[in-house]
Structures are given as structure tokens and as C-alpha cells.
Amino acid sequence: MERYSRHMVLDEVGPQGQQKLSLAKVLVVGAGGLGCPVLQYLAASGIGSLGIIDFDVVETSNLQRQVLFGTQSLGMNKALAAKERLLDLNPTITVVAYPEKLTSANILTIAKEYEIIVDGSDNFATRYLINDAAVLLGLPVVYGSIYKFEGQVSVFNYQNGPSYRCLFPTPPKQDSVPNCSEVGVLGVLTGIIGTLQANEVLKIVLDLGTSLSGKLLCYNSKTNVFTQLTIPRIPAEIEKVKSDTLQENEEAVFCSNNSLEISAKNALEMKEVVFLDVREPHERPKIQHPNAMHIPLRELEHHLQTIPSEKTIACFCQSGIRSITAVQLLQKNNISKCYSIQGGVFELTKVL
Amino acid sequence: MKLHIKYFGLLTEITHCEEETIVFTGKTISDLLEQLFEKYPSLQGKDFQVAQNNQVTPRGETVSSNEIALLPPFSGG
């Protein structure tokens, strides 16, 4: 095929390698700074089946580094906008968009359709969730993460190698690691790290060279120094993931400073918490709690003064999606102690 | 012994350098960290792993290489 002629002439790829690529199924978590270059190169290379999961929408501040999107994509869901762009780039492949948040409730169902997971997420909660699901499903994870001018790349859970928890067994303390929106990132860095991740995916599919399994590649864009650190496999960390449920682990990982979410159980244990129902009046079940309030999301903006901002506000809706929007709205209006209850009213009624 | 220490990510904002050489008189990685915490008190509250000779190493291990790296987790994407 003309499209892959530059692959065909490589002895290491050739028609057989291209066939492997066309049969490969790769799930990319996050269509952001890392996900965009990963997806771009995997699609162009002819990875036959690509999944993209991202609940977020394209904003102007994303365009500095999220190269799949243009001004026409503003306001669109990232997974859907990326799919549109990728099918233009390569209509011969299959792209499935999941315009939703990755949680312990959906990750196993989605990920079991794929052979490799690429971690292009932007928070620790998702990174630990991906690790744990990959351990349970026996899938390799091509990991990448960035901080300002530095990046890390590795391959976890591959060929009996270490997992992310073998490197960092427990999530960092809340608020201890700032995220991109707080500290900034040089746009090109995500391109470099994401492209390194795409390279690892292609190597795994083609069984080519030496993967970064058991190694953490650290890159400093200011000094151009690459450092490779050896990561030991810690069987106890892997066994622990297998013995706990994803949900227990996800709750334990409620740590990320940019996570707006909280588990229902943790919310209930907070002091001076007010449960704010942001659903429409007709939605059921109603909850029974002395500190419950009800303001539908569409009216929230006009009733901000009624919110006891000195207390912790735990917003909930039916499934935990609208409540994230509610939290973002409250935070924009300087009501900072607020969270969205993961899984919505269903999870909340289980613990009340 | 003299140790060459590399700092990554946000740790460099505490140490104000990406690498330095220090004189170490203790035995284990934990001893080394105590020495570094005295020099940089804010380092104590941070999450990071320690590598020696480019191998991620538990804190109870003896310092046996001159090359040390302090590596925090990154979350950005």
C-alpha cells in the first residue's frame, strides 16, 4: 500500500510488520498534551484499532500543545474531536471515541477490548487506576508524564516487568505535586514525551528492539539529558493490586490535587460537609441527610450566595458527571472546598 | 565519601540546583536523606524515590555508589 511504503521498505517492518500494526488494538487514555502526539503517530502508522477516552472539552489554552485540535474543535469533546481528525489522517483504521471519564466502574469493560494501554492522563488518580486495571487484565501500559521541562517514559506490566506501583507504591500526598494548569508546561515537551510513548507502542507491536520495561527514561528538555533508571519488579505490589478491588484502590488513591472528585465514603467522613444535589427536581432517589441542599445545575450560578462556603460542599448528581461541572463552577466563584461525589447518588445511597 | 546527587522535577525548586556534590559520612540511603533534609528542610514533605547507580533503591540499603538521583512522581500530561 502506497500509504505505508516507507514502512514496507524497512526490513524490520515490511508487509508482515505492517500487518501486525493493522491488527493491533491500542487504548489511549487522555487526548491531551501526551495523547495527541501518541494518537497522531499511531493512526498515521496504521494501528488498526485505536480507542480514545477523554471526558474533557477542547479549550483555547489546550491549543499550545494539543496538536490534533484547531480553533474549529473548541468546545468539542476531545475524544470525539480527535477521532474526527485521525480518521481524516488515516481513514483505513478504526477509531472508537469514549467521551466519558475513566473510572473503576468502566475501565475494565473498555480496556479488555485492547492489547496495550497508553497512559496520557494528567492526574495520579487515573494513573493508579490504569496501572491497577492493567495488572488485573494483564495488559502492558506505555506510561508518560511531564513536569514543566521534564518528562518520564516507561513501559509497565510488560513481559513480567515492574508495574507503576513498583516504582511509586503509593500515590503522593494531596496537593504535593502541582499540575500543568498550575505550573505550566512548554508545549513541545508533551510532543517529545508523547512521541517517545508512540515509539514504545510500535516497538511492542512489532517486537522490535528493547522496550523501556524495567526502565524509567527521564528527559530534561533544558539540558537535553536523557537518564535511564532501572526499576525493580516488586511482586508484593503487584499481588496487592490483584487482591484488592479496583474500587478500593481508587478510593485509596483519592489524592490528586487536580482531582475534583471524592468517594461517597470519604465525603461522609469529612467534617461539616453539605451534600449538594445538582440534579433536576424530578430525579430520584432523593437522599436523606440533615445537611442536604438541592440546587439544579442549570440554576446553580444564580444561587451561589445560598451556598455555605465555609463548609465542605460535596456535589452529587445521578452519575458524577454534572457534579464535576458544578464543582468547576463553584471553584470559579471562589468556593474552593468542594468536591464531586464519584458515581453520583448511587454510590452515596450505599453509604448513607 | 563524596556523592554526586541529581534532583528531578519539582525537587530542583527546593534545592535550586539540578545536581551537586556533597560529602556524606553516614551509611544508608536513609542517613543520606536525613543529611539532605537538614540542608533542605522542605524536601522532607516531598514524595520521591532514590536511585543509586541509576537503580531505584529502597531507603534501608547501604549507599554503595557515588551516583545518587532523587526522583519525584510527575502527574502532568
Interface residues (C-beta under 8 A of the other chain):
Chain A: G30 G32 G33 L34 G35 D119 G120 S121 D122 N123 F124 R127 G144 S145 I146 Y147 K148 E150 G151 Q152 L167 F168 P172 K173 S176 V177 P178 N179 C180 V185 T190 L216 C218 N220 T223 T227 Q228 L229 T230 I231 P232 S256 N258
Chain B: K6 F8 G9 L10 E18 G45 K46 D47 Q49 A51 N54 Q55 V56 A69 L71 P72 P73 F74 S75 G76 G77
